[in-house]
């Protein structure tokens, strides 16, 4: 693993040195990883392997126009430099033929950073026996992914950023005889066998509860506890034209009524970007450096949106380190006052919702979100779990579940990791508490 990262690092440095000779403005970005993957199904290892890959993206800017190309880095300096020179030559021919971009932002500044987050991530060969022992007798399906990841940036103005982290994620489900499932995540920079074993034991108890006859719940409004994974899914919707300043300016943001003072959120609800707590780079795709913590919603009030340098230029605003897509990269919902051990008692009668899926805006202007319950969701009576439920569709407004309907947030948070592996392993995730909501609306 280390050998490939070291080789790619040498190629990256050589490529940047080669680009410094250009008279045109340029940006370069590096995404690299060495990842062990182990896929499980029905409690058995079905597939395993290691992926070593690195990709360099080069953007060239000439006379108000820009274009980019991507190329794989092999870690062989001579090969990678030859590829780079071909790419640059092609861009020099193509970019002058592209249309003018009135909001093109050229590299500026000379900020530099170097972050290395080392961990204790054992090899797949070492982890697999520990997982096998913990899941004995269970129908376990999931994906283990682990290893070092790199993100880097450099440009013609002299900015240079390097981010290295060693992490693992285990994204899994446990099934009972009725094929009902409990969903679990374990992610960190240090593997702890005891932590994982404890998590599995907790889910064994939920699996037993899932074996009871299911209760059919009619559409309506119910007091509902949404576990941290469900809260994280709802927070993710804000990256779809919610916290974006461009979306605000274009009149399509779900938070526009909040900015205008037409709607309010509960003072207990606060959302921020927290780069100190979540392992993602603080620099963005333009080389801009974001604040370590950036309040988005503070005690129910809109503190600020995410403003990219492009949006800032277009609308005459100040950028705050957002990526061009202006989505959340290190979201944290701050905790509340409800002890986790009192969740069922405070819920008393209603629904315990562990996970959600198929989320979408049903009425974006009104902040209405629709989706389905999923995995271990239960009906609760008298502060006790009575029965699992059949899947329900919900449709409710964020101005309700984070507003007048929000009863309490838990004192503790959980880290819900990003587990996507499209193109490469994702970084980061969401830090979220659970939340208790009055009259959460279910429609089907």
KOLFITI-472168 format. One record per residue (C-alpha): residue number from 1; residue in one letter; z, x, y. Coordinates in steps of 0.5 Angstrom, whole numbers, plus 2048, in hexadecimal, padded with zeros to 3 digits. Layout:
NUM  A  Z  X  Y
...
// end
This chain:
1  X  800  800  800
2  X  802  805  805
3  X  7FC  80A  804
4  X  7F7  804  806
5  X  7FB  802  80C
6  X  7FB  80A  80E
7  X  7F4  80A  80D
8  X  7F2  804  811
9  X  7F7  807  816
10  X  7F3  80D  817
11  X  7EC  809  817
12  X  7EF  804  81C
13  X  7F1  80A  821
14  X  7EA  80E  81F
15  X  7E6  807  821
16  X  7EA  806  828
17  X  7E9  80E  82A
18  X  7E2  80C  828
19  X  7E2  806  82D
20  X  7E5  80A  833
21  X  7DE  80D  834
22  X  7DB  806  836
23  X  7DA  804  83D
24  X  7DA  7FD  83C
25  X  7E1  7F9  83B
26  X  7E3  7F8  834
27  X  7E9  7F5  830
28  X  7EA  7F7  828
29  X  7EF  7F3  824
30  X  7F1  7F5  81D
31  X  7F4  7F1  817
32  X  7F6  7F5  811
33  X  7FA  7F3  80B
34  X  7FC  7F6  804
35  X  7FE  7F0  800
36  X  801  7EE  7F9
37  X  7FF  7E7  7F7
38  X  802  7E4  7F1
39  X  800  7DD  7EF
40  X  805  7D8  7EB
41  X  803  7D2  7E7
42  X  808  7CE  7E2
43  X  80D  7D3  7E3
44  X  808  7D9  7E0
45  X  804  7DE  7E4
46  X  7FD  7DC  7E4
47  X  7FA  7E1  7E9
48  X  7FC  7E8  7EC
49  X  7F9  7ED  7F0
50  X  7F9  7F1  7F7
51  X  7F5  7F1  7FD
52  X  7F3  7F7  801
53  X  7EF  7F5  807
54  X  7EE  7F6  80F
55  X  7EA  7F3  814
56  X  7E8  7F6  81B
57  X  7E5  7F1  820
58  X  7E2  7F4  826
59  X  7E0  7F1  82D
60  X  7DB  7F3  832
61  X  7DB  7F1  839
62  X  7D5  7F2  83E
63  X  7D4  7EF  844
64  X  7D8  7E9  843
65  X  7D6  7E8  83C
66  X  7D9  7E9  836
67  X  7D8  7EA  82E
68  X  7DB  7EC  828
69  X  7DA  7EE  821
70  X  7DF  7EF  81B
71  X  7DE  7F5  816
72  X  7E3  7F7  810
73  X  7E7  7FD  810
74  X  7E6  801  80A
75  X  7EB  807  80C
76  X  7E6  80C  80B
77  X  7E5  80E  812
78  X  7DE  811  812
79  X  7DC  80A  80F
80  X  7E0  806  814
81  X  7DD  80A  81A
82  X  7D6  809  818
83  X  7D7  802  817
84  X  7DA  801  81E
85  X  7D4  805  821
86  X  7CF  800  81E
87  X  7D4  7FA  820
88  X  7D4  7FD  827
89  X  7CD  7FE  828
90  X  7CB  7F7  826
91  X  7D0  7F4  82B
92  X  7CD  7F8  830
93  X  7C6  7F5  82F
94  X  7C9  7EE  82E
95  X  7CE  7ED  833
96  X  7C9  7ED  839
97  X  7C6  7E7  836
98  X  7CC  7E3  836
99  X  7CD  7DE  83B
100  X  7D2  7E0  841
101  X  7D9  7DE  840
102  X  7DD  7DC  846
103  X  7E4  7DC  844
104  X  7E3  7E3  840
105  X  7E9  7E7  841
106  X  7E8  7EF  840
107  X  7EE  7F3  83E
108  X  7F3  7F6  843
109  X  7F9  7F9  843
110  X  7FC  7FF  83E
111  X  801  7FC  83A
112  X  803  7FF  833
113  X  808  7FD  82E
114  X  809  7FF  827
115  X  80D  7FB  822
116  X  80F  7FD  81B
117  X  813  7F8  817
118  X  814  7FB  810
119  X  817  7F7  80A
120  X  819  7F7  803
121  X  814  7F4  800
122  X  814  7F5  7F8
123  X  80D  7F6  7F4
124  X  80B  7F0  7F1
125  X  80C  7F3  7EA
126  X  814  7F3  7EC
127  X  814  7EC  7EF
128  X  811  7E8  7EA
129  X  816  7E9  7E5
130  X  81C  7E7  7EA
131  X  818  7E1  7EB
132  X  817  7DF  7E4
133  X  81E  7E0  7E3
134  X  820  7DB  7E9
135  X  81B  7D6  7E7
136  X  81C  7D6  7DF
137  X  81B  7CF  7DC
138  X  817  7CC  7E3
139  X  810  7CA  7E4
140  X  80F  7CF  7EA
141  X  808  7D0  7EE
142  X  807  7D4  7F4
143  X  805  7DA  7F7
144  X  808  7E1  7F8
145  X  805  7E5  7FE
146  X  808  7EC  800
147  X  807  7F2  803
148  X  805  7F6  80A
149  X  801  7F3  810
150  X  7FE  7F6  816
151  X  7FC  7F3  81C
152  X  7F9  7F7  822
153  X  7F6  7F7  829
154  X  7F2  7FC  82D
155  X  7EE  7FB  833
156  X  7EA  7FF  839
157  X  7EF  7FE  83E
158  X  7F4  803  839
159  X  7F8  7FD  836
160  X  7FB  7FF  82F
161  X  7FF  7FB  82B
162  X  801  7FC  823
163  X  805  7F7  81F
164  X  807  7F8  818
165  X  80B  7F4  813
166  X  80D  7F4  80C
167  X  80F  7ED  809
168  X  80E  7E8  804
169  X  80D  7E0  803
170  X  80E  7DC  7FD
171  X  80B  7D5  7FE
172  X  80D  7D1  7F8
173  X  80E  7CA  7F5
174  X  813  7C8  7EF
175  X  811  7C2  7EB
176  X  814  7BD  7E6
177  X  812  7B9  7E0
178  X  80F  7B3  7E5
179  X  80B  7B9  7E9
180  X  810  7B8  7EF
181  X  811  7BE  7F3
182  X  816  7C2  7F7
183  X  812  7C7  7FC
184  X  815  7CE  7FE
185  X  814  7D4  802
186  X  817  7DB  801
187  X  815  7E0  807
188  X  818  7E6  80A
189  X  817  7EE  80A
190  X  81D  7EF  805
191  X  81C  7EC  7FE
192  X  823  7E9  7FC
193  X  823  7E7  7F5
194  X  82A  7E3  7F6
195  X  827  7DF  7FC
196  X  821  7DD  7F8
197  X  825  7DB  7F2
198  X  82A  7D7  7F6
199  X  824  7D3  7F9
200  X  821  7D2  7F2
201  X  828  7CF  7F0
202  X  828  7CA  7F6
203  X  821  7C8  7F4
204  X  823  7C6  7ED
205  X  828  7C1  7F0
206  X  823  7BE  7F4
207  X  81E  7BE  7EE
208  X  824  7BA  7EA
209  X  824  7B5  7F0
210  X  81C  7B4  7F0
211  X  81D  7B2  7E8
212  X  820  7AB  7EA
213  X  81B  7A5  7EB
214  X  818  7A5  7F2
215  X  819  7A0  7F7
216  X  814  79D  7FB
217  X  815  79D  802
218  X  812  797  807
219  X  80E  799  80D
220  X  813  799  813
221  X  818  79D  817
222  X  81D  7A1  814
223  X  823  7A6  815
224  X  820  7AD  813
225  X  822  7B4  812
226  X  81C  7B9  812
227  X  81E  7BF  80F
228  X  81C  7C6  812
229  X  815  7C6  80F
230  X  813  7BF  811
231  X  815  7C1  818
232  X  811  7C8  818
233  X  80B  7C3  816
234  X  80C  7BF  81C
235  X  80D  7C5  821
236  X  806  7C7  81E
237  X  803  7C1  821
238  X  804  7C4  828
239  X  7FF  7CA  827
240  X  7FA  7C4  826
241  X  7F9  7C3  82E
242  X  800  7C2  82F
243  X  803  7C9  832
244  X  7FD  7CB  835
245  X  7FC  7CC  83C
246  X  7F4  7CB  83C
247  X  7F5  7C4  838
248  X  7FA  7C2  83E
249  X  7F4  7C4  843
250  X  7EF  7C0  83F
251  X  7F4  7BA  83E
252  X  7F4  7BA  837
253  X  7FB  7BD  835
254  X  800  7B9  832
255  X  806  7BB  836
256  X  802  7B9  83D
257  X  807  7B3  83D
258  X  80D  7B8  83D
259  X  80A  7BC  843
260  X  808  7B6  847
261  X  80F  7B3  846
262  X  80D  7AD  843
263  X  810  7AE  83C
264  X  817  7B2  83A
265  X  819  7B6  834
266  X  821  7B7  832
267  X  825  7BC  836
268  X  827  7BF  82F
269  X  820  7C1  82D
270  X  81D  7C8  82F
271  X  817  7CC  82D
272  X  815  7D3  82F
273  X  811  7D8  82C
274  X  816  7DE  829
275  X  813  7E4  828
276  X  81A  7E7  826
277  X  81B  7E3  821
278  X  814  7E2  81D
279  X  810  7E8  81B
280  X  80A  7E7  81F
281  X  806  7EC  824
282  X  809  7EB  82B
283  X  802  7ED  82D
284  X  7FC  7E8  82D
285  X  7F4  7E8  82C
286  X  7F3  7EB  833
287  X  7F8  7F0  833
288  X  7FD  7EC  837
289  X  805  7ED  836
290  X  809  7E6  835
291  X  810  7E6  837
292  X  815  7E7  831
293  X  817  7E0  832
294  X  813  7DA  836
295  X  816  7D3  837
296  X  811  7CE  836
297  X  816  7C8  836
298  X  81D  7C9  839
299  X  822  7C3  838
300  X  81C  7BE  837
301  X  819  7C0  83D
302  X  812  7C4  83D
303  X  813  7CB  840
304  X  80C  7CE  83F
305  X  806  7CE  83B
306  X  802  7D3  837
307  X  7FE  7D6  83C
308  X  7F8  7DB  83A
309  X  7F5  7E0  83F
310  X  7EF  7DC  83E
311  X  7F2  7D6  840
312  X  7F6  7D9  846
313  X  7EF  7DC  849
314  X  7EC  7D5  848
315  X  7F1  7D1  84B
316  X  7F4  7D6  850
317  X  7FB  7D7  84C
318  X  7FF  7DC  849
319  X  7FE  7DE  842
320  X  805  7DF  83E
321  X  802  7E3  838
322  X  7FF  7DD  834
323  X  7F9  7DE  82F
324  X  7F2  7DB  831
325  X  7F3  7D5  82D
326  X  7FA  7D4  830
327  X  7FE  7D2  82A
328  X  805  7D3  828
329  X  806  7DA  824
330  X  80D  7DB  823
331  X  810  7D4  824
332  X  818  7D2  824
333  X  81B  7CC  825
334  X  822  7CD  827
335  X  828  7CB  823
336  X  82D  7C5  824
337  X  834  7C3  822
338  X  833  7BF  81C
339  X  836  7C3  816
340  X  831  7C3  810
341  X  837  7C1  80B
342  X  837  7BB  80F
343  X  830  7B9  80F
344  X  830  7B3  80A
345  X  837  7B0  80D
346  X  834  7B0  813
347  X  82D  7AD  811
348  X  832  7A8  80D
349  X  82C  7A3  80B
350  X  824  7A5  80C
351  X  81F  7AA  80A
352  X  820  7B2  808
353  X  819  7B5  809
354  X  819  7BC  807
355  X  811  7BD  808
356  X  80B  7BA  80C
357  X  804  7BB  80B
358  X  7FD  7B9  80E
359  X  7FF  7B9  815
360  X  7FB  7B7  81A
361  X  7FB  7B4  821
362  X  7FA  7AC  821
363  X  7FB  7AB  828
364  X  7FB  7B2  82C
365  X  7FC  7B0  833
366  X  802  7AC  831
367  X  804  7B2  82C
368  X  804  7AE  826
369  X  804  7B1  81F
370  X  802  7AF  819
371  X  803  7B2  812
372  X  806  7B1  80B
373  X  80C  7B2  808
374  X  80C  7B7  802
375  X  810  7BB  7FC
376  X  818  7B9  7FC
377  X  819  7B3  800
378  X  81E  7AE  7FF
379  X  822  7A8  801
380  X  829  7A8  803
381  X  82E  7A3  803
382  X  836  7A4  805
383  X  834  7AB  806
384  X  832  7AD  7FF
385  X  82B  7AE  7FC
386  X  829  7A8  7F8
387  X  822  7A9  7F6
388  X  81B  7AC  7F7
389  X  816  7A8  7FB
390  X  80F  7A7  7FA
391  X  80B  7AB  800
392  X  80B  7A8  807
393  X  806  7A8  80D
394  X  80A  7A9  813
395  X  807  7A8  81A
396  X  80C  7A9  820
397  X  80C  7AD  827
398  X  80F  7B3  828
399  X  812  7B0  82E
400  X  816  7AC  829
401  X  818  7B1  824
402  X  819  7B6  829
403  X  81B  7B1  82E
404  X  81F  7AB  82E
405  X  81F  7AB  827
406  X  822  7B2  826
407  X  829  7B1  823
408  X  82B  7B8  822
409  X  828  7BF  81F
410  X  82C  7C4  81A
411  X  830  7C9  81C
412  X  82C  7CE  818
413  X  824  7D0  818
414  X  820  7D2  812
415  X  81A  7D6  812
416  X  814  7D3  810
417  X  80E  7D8  80F
418  X  807  7D8  810
419  X  804  7D8  809
420  X  7FC  7D8  80A
421  X  7F8  7DD  807
422  X  7F1  7DB  80A
423  X  7EE  7E2  80C
424  X  7F5  7E5  80B
425  X  7FC  7E4  80B
426  X  7FF  7E0  811
427  X  805  7E3  815
428  X  80B  7DF  817
429  X  80D  7D8  817
430  X  812  7D3  81A
431  X  819  7D3  81B
432  X  81C  7CC  81B
433  X  822  7C8  81A
434  X  822  7C2  816
435  X  822  7BB  81A
436  X  825  7B4  81A
437  X  821  7AF  81D
438  X  822  7A7  81E
439  X  81D  7A2  81D
440  X  818  7A7  81A
441  X  811  7A3  819
442  X  80E  7A2  812
443  X  807  79E  812
444  X  805  79E  80B
// end
